[in-house]
Amino acid sequence: MRNVGILISRDFTSRVRTGSYIITTILGILVIIVLAFVPVAMEWLESRFEQTDAHLLLFDKTGALSGIAALVAAQNYQGVENVSITAAAGATLADAVAQMNAENKTGVLTVEFDEAGNPIYTLHTHNAANLNLNSTVQRIVNQINLNYNANRLGLSLEDVHLLTSNPYLHVKALETADDEPEEGSELVADTHIQSMVLAYLLLFVLYMALILYGNMVAQGVAEEKSSRIMEIMVSVVKPMHLMIGKIIGIGTLGLLQFAVWIATGIMVLTMKNLGFVIGTVPIGTLLWFALFFILGYLFYATIFAAAGALVSRVEEVQQIVTILMMGIVAGFIIAYMSFMNPNSSLAVVASMIPLLSPMVMFARVTLTNPPAVQIAVSLALLLLGIMVNTWIGAKIYRVGILMYGKRPRFKEIFRYLAS
């Protein structure tokens, strides 16, 4: 095993000082800093836009909505500082537009009945492309129409408020499945949304890491094979040790890079106090992330190492690893789909499949509390998959690293496994 330690140190030190590794680490730090300042930047940009006011002239051709509109104008509207609705003095739309221009109003709101007796609302304004204004007037019109229909039905404003009030739905998890269940903690919407955002960010990082470092393993094997250095190394150490050294050495690079990025994020958020409390990030989530990164990386790295051993030139690596990436892509897609229902049948089954479980089970444990038996089975199957992949990868790697020329066919690969 002393040789394995030397090989791990060799792969780690030879790559940690490369320009590409240093640049990607620095770029990651810069991205984290920029993302940390995004909320502040968004607030600053939002403050630079003018407040959307709605000062309307009502040109009511029905003669039935002016009083209702005056009541609606007195209500508060989110994101709107001032709302006023006054009756137009003229007898035509042209007169109302002229009055709007003279009094510097926002627009003219016309109301008329269609053939069925339902009100038709039209906004006439010089700033028709202002979506904030259009949205505000739409809310005003909705309220006017609601009050108008309530008045037609003989309902008071109190009745309307009673009918349109939205109660808050309390959601509590059941801790047991028997006839006398115990109520668990209540699901708070804002907290759950924060968990979903955090889960998505970490899931995306996990997805990119598996692809990035898996490719790095395959690329490293292909480079050493094409340079014929493999022929010298296998005369000194076993092919199995070569593969393990490369996998662990590159995996350690990934863990170091993540440690730097996470430390940077914690430092920036703590120093700047950007509205994100570090204490709200569950330590358990970070531990699950580290666990599934290590296990997922080991599962895929053995496959990528074997794939790198099958090619003779570095240029051929991308062709063969593209097929291997399909499992990672499928895992990411299913994990993302499971955000809406982490305990769906698809999510539960996918979290048991080693090819998909590093991302799907991570999403589930971040967003909900899967049964302990499901987590245990998922981890056991993933560990079993790693051992099987290591055995298969070592067989292919042992023969593939010394083969040059034409890429072996599947029939030949199966023969390697049987040998």
Secondary structure, DSSP 8 states (H G I E B T S, - for coil): -HHHHHHHHHHHHHHHTSHHHHHHHHHHHHHHHHHHHHHHHHHHHHHHS----EEEEEEESSSSSHHHHHHHHTS--TT-S-EEEEE--SSSHHHHHHHHHHHT-SEEEEEEE-TTS-EEEEEE-S-TT-HHHHHHHHHHHHHHHHHHHHHHTT--HHHHHHHH------EEEES--SSS--EEEEE-HHHHHHHHHHHHHHHHHHHHHHHHHHHHHHHHHHHHHHTTHHHHHTTTS-HHHHHHHHHHHHHHHHHHHHHHHHHHHHHHHHHHT-S--GGGS-HHHHHHHHHHHHHHHHHHHHHHHHHHHH-SSGGGHHHHHHHHHHHHHHHHHHHHHTTS-TTSHHHHHHTTSTTTHHHHHHHHHHHS---HHHHHHHHHHHHHHHHHHHHHHHHHHHHHTT--SS---HHHHHHHHH-
